[in-house]
Amino acid sequence: MANYKNICVLGGGSWGTALALTAAKAGRHVQLWARDEACVHTINETHQNPRYLPGITWDVALNATTELAKAVAGCDAVLMVTPAQTTREMARQLEPFLPAGTPVLLCSKGIEATSGQLLSKVIEEELPQAVPCMLSGPSFAGDVARGLPTAVTIAATDGAIADNLCKALAYESFRPYASEDLVGVQIGGALKNVLAIACGAAIGAGLGASAQAALTARGFAELTRLGKALGAQAETLTGLSGLGDLVLTCSSSQSRNFAFGHQIGTGKKPQDLVAPGQKLAEGAYSAQIAVELAAKHNVEMPIAAAVSAVITGKISINQALSDLMTRPLKREVH
């Protein structure tokens, strides 16, 4: 049985650092890779990452480096915690150093905008020697880094690999559940970001909690329809990585996607919010591809379509909300 004793974490942001800390607390030997030399120096010297996790200090062994080959050397599993839209680039950089059969656990939620592919497919293309896996669920980096109770799903088509990754990363406040539904876990994580933008916009526009709840529920219906069309299992979509993550992300300003939508609701221009230097909201990239996938599979996704139209500047937030409320009446079926 693989025990995945040596873990490489790619990405020195808030989520990457939080997962690296969790792995270290779980007794793994962890190498954290980051591009920013200043960030790496601060982590190694002060046991903090103040840019991304302000106010948090740790006492576990966590080594950081800017050298990818050094980070990957001797690792039993890789946690890829770089932005979803950089997955292909990151995989290409990783390819020369990764031993055959190594699990690559994707920890960012999104769909590749240029190809419309799930991230596991990107890994299959660029890292054929790897075993693509996915970690997703209702989790905020700050909560995980502080040791607050969190539960997530880890998926791999090989159930034994998913089980062993869960055992490797489980800690007293971090509980992973194993799944073999790699597609379903990815779909839930990617689409909830799009729907969180809609909920944030509704709150930002002052439409109230009732509208927020309605968008969450009807958004889950959209997520379920597309997920099933793509082969996801129903129990995955109602689990941690589907409904659980959706509820969290659609209800908290800690969510970057909710906060992104909130700013749109208050009148900010979407194009300004996706400009360089702004906080990354993956839902802004996933919205259009979700609409394209919905059309391809003949699935209705009016909320996702409205989010995409607002982000691309086709309609205003007020027009989008009006259009959603005046759609033809129908029975509540999923």
PLY file of the C-alpha trace (Angstrom):
ply
format ascii 1.0
element vertex 334
property float x
property float y
property float z
element edge 333
property int vertex1
property int vertex2
end_header
0.00 0.00 0.00
1.33 3.42 -0.98
1.63 5.68 2.04
2.64 8.81 0.13
5.14 9.86 2.77
6.82 12.53 0.62
4.51 15.22 -0.73
5.32 17.99 -3.21
2.96 20.98 -3.22
3.07 23.26 -6.27
1.87 26.78 -5.49
2.78 29.15 -2.67
-0.51 31.03 -2.45
-3.06 30.74 0.34
-4.52 27.38 -0.67
-1.17 25.81 -1.56
0.36 26.88 1.75
-2.70 25.70 3.70
-2.59 22.26 2.08
1.16 22.02 2.60
0.62 22.75 6.30
-2.11 20.13 6.47
0.14 17.51 4.88
2.93 18.40 7.30
0.57 18.14 10.28
-0.52 14.75 8.97
3.08 13.58 9.30
4.16 13.89 5.67
7.51 15.26 4.54
6.55 18.32 2.47
8.34 20.34 -0.17
6.49 23.51 -1.23
7.33 25.03 -4.59
6.61 28.70 -5.38
7.77 31.08 -8.09
8.31 34.08 -5.80
11.74 34.05 -4.16
10.66 36.53 -1.49
7.70 34.32 -0.59
9.93 31.25 -0.35
12.45 33.09 1.82
9.75 34.32 4.19
8.22 30.85 4.56
11.59 29.27 5.34
12.80 31.99 7.69
9.67 33.07 9.57
7.26 30.11 9.21
4.67 32.51 7.84
3.20 33.51 4.48
1.93 36.99 5.38
0.98 37.97 1.84
-1.53 35.14 1.52
-2.18 33.95 5.10
-1.72 37.01 7.32
-1.54 36.40 11.04
-0.83 32.67 10.79
2.41 31.12 12.09
3.24 27.43 12.15
5.67 25.17 13.97
5.65 22.17 11.64
8.47 21.39 9.21
7.68 23.00 5.88
10.44 23.58 3.35
9.91 25.92 0.40
11.92 26.27 -2.80
11.81 27.97 -6.19
13.53 24.97 -7.81
10.93 22.67 -9.35
13.30 19.73 -9.78
14.28 19.93 -6.11
10.67 20.09 -4.98
9.63 17.05 -7.02
12.70 14.92 -6.30
11.73 11.82 -4.33
8.07 12.79 -4.02
5.36 10.13 -3.81
2.53 12.47 -4.78
2.13 15.99 -6.15
-0.52 18.49 -5.10
-0.95 20.95 -7.98
-2.33 24.14 -6.41
-1.54 26.59 -9.20
-4.39 28.47 -10.97
-6.65 26.28 -13.11
-5.88 28.18 -16.30
-2.13 27.51 -15.88
-2.53 23.74 -15.45
-1.25 22.89 -18.94
1.79 25.15 -18.58
2.54 23.75 -15.13
2.19 20.17 -16.35
4.66 20.81 -19.16
7.19 22.19 -16.68
6.66 19.22 -14.40
6.90 16.53 -17.10
10.73 16.09 -17.15
10.89 15.50 -13.39
7.84 13.36 -12.60
8.32 9.59 -12.13
5.82 7.27 -13.79
2.77 6.38 -11.71
2.91 9.46 -9.50
-0.51 10.79 -8.45
-1.03 14.45 -9.38
-3.75 15.79 -7.12
-5.42 18.79 -8.75
-6.48 21.27 -6.09
-7.71 24.21 -8.22
-11.27 24.34 -9.49
-11.96 25.20 -13.09
-12.28 24.14 -16.71
-9.58 25.02 -19.23
-11.01 28.01 -21.08
-9.08 27.51 -24.31
-10.08 23.87 -24.84
-13.16 23.31 -22.69
-11.45 20.32 -21.12
-11.57 19.19 -17.52
-8.21 19.60 -15.81
-7.76 15.84 -15.48
-7.82 15.60 -19.29
-5.14 18.29 -19.49
-2.97 16.20 -17.15
-3.58 13.09 -19.26
-2.38 14.94 -22.36
0.65 16.69 -20.90
1.68 14.22 -18.16
0.84 10.75 -19.48
3.03 9.17 -16.80
0.94 10.72 -14.00
-2.25 9.53 -12.30
-4.70 12.47 -12.37
-6.68 12.98 -9.15
-8.83 15.80 -7.75
-9.29 17.42 -4.34
-12.39 19.57 -3.95
-14.98 20.51 -1.36
-16.24 23.29 0.91
-13.02 24.83 2.20
-11.42 28.20 2.73
-7.63 28.37 2.91
-7.61 30.46 6.07
-9.83 27.98 7.89
-7.68 25.03 6.85
-4.43 26.81 7.76
-5.84 27.66 11.21
-6.82 24.07 11.80
-10.57 24.64 11.73
-12.66 21.53 10.94
-12.90 20.93 7.18
-14.08 18.01 5.03
-13.26 17.55 1.34
-13.43 14.91 -1.38
-10.42 13.29 -3.04
-11.21 11.53 -6.31
-9.29 9.16 -8.55
-10.55 6.62 -11.04
-8.51 4.07 -9.07
-10.31 3.89 -5.73
-7.26 2.51 -3.91
-5.23 5.59 -4.86
-8.01 7.87 -3.62
-8.20 5.92 -0.35
-4.45 6.14 0.20
-4.29 9.86 -0.57
-7.05 10.41 1.99
-5.07 8.46 4.58
-1.93 10.45 3.77
-3.57 13.87 4.15
-6.06 13.18 6.95
-5.46 15.19 10.09
-7.55 15.72 13.22
-9.22 18.80 11.68
-8.98 17.84 8.00
-11.14 14.93 6.86
-10.96 13.76 3.23
-13.54 11.38 1.74
-12.52 9.15 -1.17
-14.39 8.94 -4.47
-13.91 7.29 -7.86
-16.03 9.93 -9.63
-13.23 12.09 -11.02
-15.58 13.85 -13.46
-18.25 14.68 -10.90
-15.82 16.15 -8.38
-14.33 18.42 -11.04
-17.71 19.57 -12.37
-18.96 20.54 -8.92
-15.83 22.52 -8.14
-15.79 24.38 -11.45
-19.47 25.26 -11.78
-20.02 26.39 -8.20
-17.60 29.25 -8.90
-19.81 30.51 -11.74
-22.94 30.30 -9.60
-21.23 32.05 -6.69
-20.68 35.07 -8.95
-24.43 35.22 -9.54
-25.17 35.07 -5.81
-22.59 37.71 -5.01
-24.03 39.98 -7.69
-27.53 39.59 -6.24
-26.34 40.58 -2.77
-24.23 43.42 -4.15
-27.26 44.75 -6.01
-29.27 44.71 -2.79
-31.72 41.99 -3.85
-31.69 40.25 -0.48
-31.22 36.80 1.03
-34.31 35.33 -0.63
-32.87 35.99 -4.08
-29.55 34.55 -2.95
-31.23 31.34 -1.77
-33.22 31.04 -4.99
-30.10 31.45 -7.12
-28.26 28.85 -5.04
-31.05 26.30 -5.37
-31.69 26.88 -9.06
-27.95 27.03 -9.65
-27.62 23.59 -8.10
-30.26 22.36 -10.55
-28.09 23.67 -13.41
-24.95 22.10 -11.95
-26.78 18.78 -11.61
-28.11 18.80 -15.17
-24.72 19.46 -16.74
-22.92 17.14 -14.36
-25.18 14.22 -15.24
-24.83 14.98 -18.95
-21.05 14.74 -18.58
-21.23 11.45 -16.69
-21.08 12.59 -13.06
-22.72 10.46 -10.38
-25.76 11.96 -8.62
-24.36 11.22 -5.15
-21.19 13.15 -5.98
-23.18 16.22 -7.00
-25.14 16.17 -3.73
-21.98 15.59 -1.71
-19.14 17.72 -0.40
-17.65 18.62 -3.77
-21.03 19.54 -5.26
-23.80 20.86 -3.06
-21.51 21.31 -0.05
-19.05 23.50 -1.91
-21.84 25.38 -3.68
-23.57 26.34 -0.42
-20.32 27.61 1.12
-19.18 29.55 -1.93
-22.58 31.11 -2.63
-22.96 32.43 0.90
-19.66 33.91 2.02
-17.64 36.97 1.12
-14.52 34.89 1.84
-15.15 33.32 -1.55
-13.25 35.15 -4.29
-16.02 34.36 -6.76
-18.78 35.61 -4.46
-16.73 38.75 -3.78
-16.16 39.19 -7.52
-19.90 39.02 -8.16
-20.62 41.33 -5.25
-18.44 44.01 -6.79
-20.29 43.64 -10.10
-23.57 43.99 -8.22
-22.41 47.25 -6.70
-21.59 48.67 -10.12
-17.98 47.71 -10.78
-17.13 46.89 -14.39
-16.30 43.19 -14.93
-13.41 44.02 -17.26
-11.76 46.02 -14.48
-12.12 43.12 -12.05
-10.28 40.65 -14.31
-7.43 43.05 -15.02
-3.86 42.04 -14.07
-3.19 42.39 -10.36
-6.77 41.65 -9.30
-7.63 38.62 -7.16
-8.29 35.57 -9.29
-11.94 34.48 -9.65
-11.92 31.21 -11.60
-15.65 31.47 -12.26
-15.01 34.39 -14.57
-13.10 32.04 -16.88
-15.36 29.01 -16.41
-18.65 30.79 -17.17
-18.35 30.90 -20.95
-17.06 27.37 -21.28
-19.89 26.15 -19.03
-22.36 27.77 -21.41
-20.66 26.14 -24.39
-20.73 22.72 -22.71
-24.41 23.23 -21.86
-25.21 24.00 -25.50
-23.21 20.99 -26.69
-25.16 18.67 -24.39
-28.52 20.41 -24.83
-28.70 21.44 -21.17
-30.43 24.59 -19.91
-28.20 26.80 -17.75
-29.79 30.27 -17.67
-27.92 31.46 -14.56
-24.52 30.47 -15.96
-25.48 32.08 -19.27
-26.42 35.31 -17.50
-23.10 35.36 -15.62
-21.19 34.82 -18.86
-23.13 37.59 -20.64
-22.43 40.07 -17.84
-18.72 39.24 -17.63
-18.29 39.63 -21.39
-20.15 42.95 -21.34
-23.09 41.79 -23.46
-25.71 42.83 -20.90
-25.83 44.76 -17.63
-26.26 43.12 -14.25
-29.73 44.66 -13.94
-30.76 43.28 -17.33
-29.41 39.85 -16.45
-31.35 39.71 -13.19
-34.50 40.96 -14.92
-34.16 38.32 -17.65
-33.84 35.55 -15.06
-36.95 36.68 -13.17
-39.09 36.96 -16.30
-38.24 33.62 -17.91
-41.28 31.49 -18.88
-42.93 29.83 -15.91
-42.31 26.10 -15.58
-42.54 23.27 -13.11
-39.69 22.82 -10.65
-37.90 19.87 -12.17
-34.15 19.21 -12.32
0 1
1 2
2 3
3 4
4 5
5 6
6 7
7 8
8 9
9 10
10 11
11 12
12 13
13 14
14 15
15 16
16 17
17 18
18 19
19 20
20 21
21 22
22 23
23 24
24 25
25 26
26 27
27 28
28 29
29 30
30 31
31 32
32 33
33 34
34 35
35 36
36 37
37 38
38 39
39 40
40 41
41 42
42 43
43 44
44 45
45 46
46 47
47 48
48 49
49 50
50 51
51 52
52 53
53 54
54 55
55 56
56 57
57 58
58 59
59 60
60 61
61 62
62 63
63 64
64 65
65 66
66 67
67 68
68 69
69 70
70 71
71 72
72 73
73 74
74 75
75 76
76 77
77 78
78 79
79 80
80 81
81 82
82 83
83 84
84 85
85 86
86 87
87 88
88 89
89 90
90 91
91 92
92 93
93 94
94 95
95 96
96 97
97 98
98 99
99 100
100 101
101 102
102 103
103 104
104 105
105 106
106 107
107 108
108 109
109 110
110 111
111 112
112 113
113 114
114 115
115 116
116 117
117 118
118 119
119 120
120 121
121 122
122 123
123 124
124 125
125 126
126 127
127 128
128 129
129 130
130 131
131 132
132 133
133 134
134 135
135 136
136 137
137 138
138 139
139 140
140 141
141 142
142 143
143 144
144 145
145 146
146 147
147 148
148 149
149 150
150 151
151 152
152 153
153 154
154 155
155 156
156 157
157 158
158 159
159 160
160 161
161 162
162 163
163 164
164 165
165 166
166 167
167 168
168 169
169 170
170 171
171 172
172 173
173 174
174 175
175 176
176 177
177 178
178 179
179 180
180 181
181 182
182 183
183 184
184 185
185 186
186 187
187 188
188 189
189 190
190 191
191 192
192 193
193 194
194 195
195 196
196 197
197 198
198 199
199 200
200 201
201 202
202 203
203 204
204 205
205 206
206 207
207 208
208 209
209 210
210 211
211 212
212 213
213 214
214 215
215 216
216 217
217 218
218 219
219 220
220 221
221 222
222 223
223 224
224 225
225 226
226 227
227 228
228 229
229 230
230 231
231 232
232 233
233 234
234 235
235 236
236 237
237 238
238 239
239 240
240 241
241 242
242 243
243 244
244 245
245 246
246 247
247 248
248 249
249 250
250 251
251 252
252 253
253 254
254 255
255 256
256 257
257 258
258 259
259 260
260 261
261 262
262 263
263 264
264 265
265 266
266 267
267 268
268 269
269 270
270 271
271 272
272 273
273 274
274 275
275 276
276 277
277 278
278 279
279 280
280 281
281 282
282 283
283 284
284 285
285 286
286 287
287 288
288 289
289 290
290 291
291 292
292 293
293 294
294 295
295 296
296 297
297 298
298 299
299 300
300 301
301 302
302 303
303 304
304 305
305 306
306 307
307 308
308 309
309 310
310 311
311 312
312 313
313 314
314 315
315 316
316 317
317 318
318 319
319 320
320 321
321 322
322 323
323 324
324 325
325 326
326 327
327 328
328 329
329 330
330 331
331 332
332 333
